[in-house]
Amino acid sequence: MKRSIASAVVIASAVMLAASACSSSGKSGSNGGSTLTTDGKGKTITVWLQSDAQKGWPAVVNQANSRFEKATGAKVKVEWQQWSNYTTKLDTTFAGSTAIPDVVELGNTQTSSYIAGGAFADLTSSKGDFENSATWLKGLAESGTSPAGKLQAVPYYAGSRVVIYRKDLWTNAGVTTVPTTLDELYADLDKVKAAHASDPSFSAFYMPGKNWYAAMSFVYGAGGTIAAQASGKWTGKLSDPKAQEGLAHWQTLATKYSVGGATKDEADQDNIMSQGHVGAILGNGWEVGAVTDPKTGNPKLASDLSTFPMPGTAAGNYTPSFLGGSDLAVPEKAPNKGLGAEWIKIFTDTTSQTMLAKFAIPNTTSLLNVYEQQAQANQSTGEAAKNTWFVPNTPNWANVESGNVLQNALESIATGKSSVAAATKSADDQIAKILNATS
Amino acid sequence: MTTAQRRARRPLRRRASGGMRAGGLPYLLILPVVLVLVTIAGWPLIKIILLSLQKQESGKYALFHSNGTTPFTGLTNYVNTLTDSTFWTIAFRTLVFTAVNVLLSLVIGMALAQLLNRASKWARVLLTATLLFVWAVPSTVSTQIFYWLFSNQYGAVNYVLDKLPGVHMREHDWFADPHQGLAVVTLVVVWGALPLLAISLHAGISQIPSEVIEAARVDGASAWQVFRNVILPFLRPLIAILATLSVIWDFGVFNQIWFMRNGHPEPGYQTLGIYMYSNGVGSSHYNVGSAIGVLMMLGLLAVIVVYIRQLLAIGDEK
């Protein structure tokens, strides 16, 4: 008797296993396209997330994991990543065939070279399954879509840059209203600068010489662009008159109002601001927290910092902000593609993104109001997120970034080694060469 | 050496070589090391040579879909690298940088060794301990410290220099001009190289029989003449080895430049190591990067040959 029960259990479980194997193979992996699956009993998916989430919003990740585990029966293993040398790690992982994660996070300027390389599963047929996919932030959604219009990466979150300034220093210098045009900004900075004429280390507006995100914002604000494609060929456009006009604005900030940052990038600007000799910076909304951080910054500045979107040439016309952010993708070679896509669905749905909106700009315009209610800085960054620019969306762009083409050109302008015209001429040549490279 | 002495030595040698014939034990003992070397050095070496002979695709499709292999293209990557004027500019800069660094570290190392030799015991212990501490500091850390020292706004160097009468160094940016910037890098590299050089040379000097030096002094040689005609000839084999090692290290300097420029070295800071890394790894051009790596290796091989010959020559003398 006992024996037959045992064999019945064995047979039953074997049937169940076979059935589940059938259903999972039937559901996912149809011709490169991958469909979401909730069938994950006994499986574990691996998720690569950048440590920003670990430090900033671990609760969002945890709730998504537990909802996913409840829905699928699968377990989630989150492996925290670092941005530095991340693409090398992705390259070597995707080149191999083992230990491939089921979900990866990528910066939105990194996705296009991986999409072109066929690294990600095609999620086009499941786009409707992802909540808010109709209202995804444009810059993020574009970065996750192939030139042929296929969805290969899902928007995760974004950040936009605003002016972070010392209200106390500005008020003391006689500036009490926020500038609405660049000319007003310069007039205000003149006053702030004059009030600190005795401090040779003082920057009325600290603008590092390698801050290409800032410089390109002025290029786009003036109606210019970095590069343009005509009949299949890219041309660098920084020497165009409009781009030059924009760069002249950046040059004014970097040379007339900024001290000491000519050969630096924006990485340590929060530390520098917390030292007290800086009137304003251009940074992500969360950098307010970095400037006032008790360990690395100066908490006393908390009540003195405020933000506003970078004004443009005319009132009400902001200088567009670079829309930085992250996407999530399912690697083509992932062992559990359907489950990976399901995890992304849960991690980017309204519930998760509403929680995330406390810390970063959510992936959809429909939740921007939640984000803006959180803090004063969020109103400015939310406003700035409505008018953004993005890098040329082509697979070779990543090499312009890794080759430091823009940073080197800008540094030579900031140090006075080159004129704007000479620096951009050489940058345009390099950009065209890199973007048009075929072999 | 007399004939008798020579004869006395022979059996010893024969016994030593007889041991080699005694069986496979020596080979067995060396096997683990050989295995480790083959895995961690040999295999990557073969792989890098193979990569350098394969086609450099601009996209990553081949990388992800054919196990990273692309068709063999012979020496195309090498020809492209060697016909690029940027490569030669960087190669020349690397040579000058290496020469300056090796020369400075050897000269200062020798000066410190002399100091160690003449200093009283407690001073010598103190100096040696300090040198060992310097040695223990990883290059990433020392680079960051020097970067802060030379920071244009809050750096100690500018602050101190500015205090000197007639010097205006406030806000001076050491990294705006790559020559000045590389001078700061040289400072870190030499600083890090000194402990080994000074201690080795000190050990070398203390091996010189004191009667030889005394004899030279009695004959009226000046301090410089003693150094030039007695100490230097004695130390020549040691100096040759230290110089070769320094060339190998300084030729491949990476961390000090990379971290001094926060991971984004400007064109004027590019040496071959940096060039290889930013081209190969930074831009995912693994084939071209491998070709540059192999070229660097070939360049160094010439130096290593000198090094090994020197080692063999020393072995013969003994």
Interface residues (C-beta under 8 A of the other chain):
Chain A: S84 N85 T87 T88 D91 F94 A95 G96 S97 S113 Y114 A116 G117 G118 A119 P200 S201 K210 V259 G260 A262 T263 K264 D265 A267 I272 Q275 H277 E332 K333 P395 N396 A398 N399 S402 G403 N404 Q407 N408 E411 T415 K417 A437 T438 S439
Chain B: K55 Q56 E57 S58 G59 K60 Y61 L63 F64 H65 N67 G68 N152 Q153 Y154 R170 E171 D173 F175 A176 N262 G263 H264 E266 P267 S278 V281 G282 S283 S284 Y286
